[in-house]
Amino acid sequence: MQLVETENVCEGQDSRISLASQQVRHKREMTRRFTSRLNQVVLS
């Protein structure tokens, strides 16, 4: 019984961590696009 419970907790943490890393990756991508667009405006 305890084994199953700890496994479920580990799975929950893994999914939460992967979700957080996806959000971080998304933010980085948006920041990169924003800065490149900004550079185009400044350079043109």
C-alpha distances in whole Angstrom, upper triangle without the diagonal:
4,5,5,6,9,10,11,13,15,16,17,19,20,22,23,25,26,28,29,31,32,34,35,37,38,40,41,43,44,46,47,49,50,52,53,55,56,58,59,61,62,63,65
4,5,5,6,9,10,11,12,14,15,17,19,20,21,23,25,26,27,29,30,32,33,35,36,38,39,41,42,44,45,47,48,50,51,53,54,55,57,59,60,61,63
4,5,5,6,9,10,11,12,14,16,17,19,20,21,23,24,26,27,29,31,32,33,35,36,38,39,41,42,43,45,47,48,50,51,53,54,56,57,58,60,62
4,6,5,6,9,10,11,12,14,15,17,19,20,21,23,25,26,27,29,30,32,33,35,36,38,39,41,42,44,45,47,48,50,51,53,54,56,57,58,60
4,5,5,6,9,10,11,13,14,16,17,19,20,21,23,25,26,27,29,30,32,33,35,36,38,39,41,42,44,45,47,48,50,51,53,54,56,57,59
4,5,5,6,9,10,11,12,14,15,16,18,20,21,23,24,26,27,29,30,32,33,35,36,37,39,41,42,43,45,47,48,49,51,53,54,55,57
4,5,5,6,9,10,11,12,14,15,17,18,20,21,23,25,26,27,29,30,32,33,35,36,37,39,41,42,43,45,46,48,50,51,52,54,55
4,5,5,6,9,10,11,12,14,15,17,18,20,21,23,24,26,27,29,30,32,33,35,36,38,39,41,42,44,45,47,48,50,51,52,54
4,5,5,6,9,10,11,12,14,15,17,18,20,21,23,24,26,27,29,30,32,33,35,36,38,39,41,42,43,45,47,48,49,51,53
4,5,5,6,9,10,10,12,14,15,16,18,20,21,22,24,26,27,29,30,32,33,35,36,37,39,41,42,43,45,47,48,49,51
4,5,5,6,9,10,11,12,14,15,16,18,20,21,23,24,26,27,29,30,32,33,35,36,38,39,41,42,44,45,47,48,49
4,5,5,6,9,10,11,12,14,15,17,18,20,21,23,25,26,27,29,30,32,33,35,36,38,39,41,42,44,45,47,48
4,6,5,6,9,10,10,12,14,15,16,18,20,21,23,24,26,27,29,30,31,33,35,36,37,39,41,42,43,45,47
4,5,5,6,9,10,11,12,14,15,16,18,20,21,22,24,26,27,29,30,32,33,35,36,37,39,41,42,43,45
4,5,5,6,9,10,10,12,14,15,16,18,20,21,23,24,26,27,29,30,32,33,34,36,38,39,41,42,43
4,6,5,6,9,10,11,12,14,15,17,19,20,21,23,24,26,27,29,30,32,33,35,36,38,39,41,42
4,5,5,6,9,10,11,12,14,15,17,18,20,21,23,24,26,27,29,30,31,33,35,36,37,39,41
4,5,5,6,9,10,10,12,14,15,16,18,20,21,23,24,26,27,29,30,31,33,35,36,37,39
4,5,5,6,9,10,11,12,14,15,17,18,20,21,23,24,26,27,29,30,32,33,35,36,38
4,5,5,6,9,10,11,12,14,15,16,18,20,21,23,24,26,27,29,30,32,33,34,36
4,5,5,6,9,10,11,12,14,15,16,18,20,21,22,24,25,27,29,30,31,33,35
4,5,5,6,9,10,11,12,14,15,17,18,20,21,23,24,26,27,29,30,31,33
4,5,5,6,9,10,11,12,14,15,16,18,20,21,22,24,26,27,28,30,32
4,5,5,6,9,10,10,12,14,15,16,18,20,21,22,24,26,27,28,30
4,5,5,6,9,10,11,12,14,15,17,18,20,21,23,25,26,27,29
4,5,5,6,9,10,11,12,14,15,17,18,20,21,23,24,26,27
4,5,5,6,9,10,10,12,14,15,16,18,20,21,22,24,26
4,5,5,6,9,10,10,12,14,15,16,18,20,21,22,24
4,5,5,6,9,10,11,12,14,15,17,19,20,21,23
4,5,5,6,9,10,11,12,14,15,17,18,20,21
4,5,5,6,9,10,10,12,14,15,16,18,20
4,5,5,6,9,10,11,12,14,15,16,18
4,6,5,6,8,10,11,12,14,15,16
4,6,5,6,9,10,11,12,14,15
4,5,5,6,9,10,10,12,14
4,5,5,6,9,10,10,12
4,5,5,6,9,10,11
4,5,5,6,9,10
4,5,5,6,8
4,6,5,6
4,6,5
4,6
4
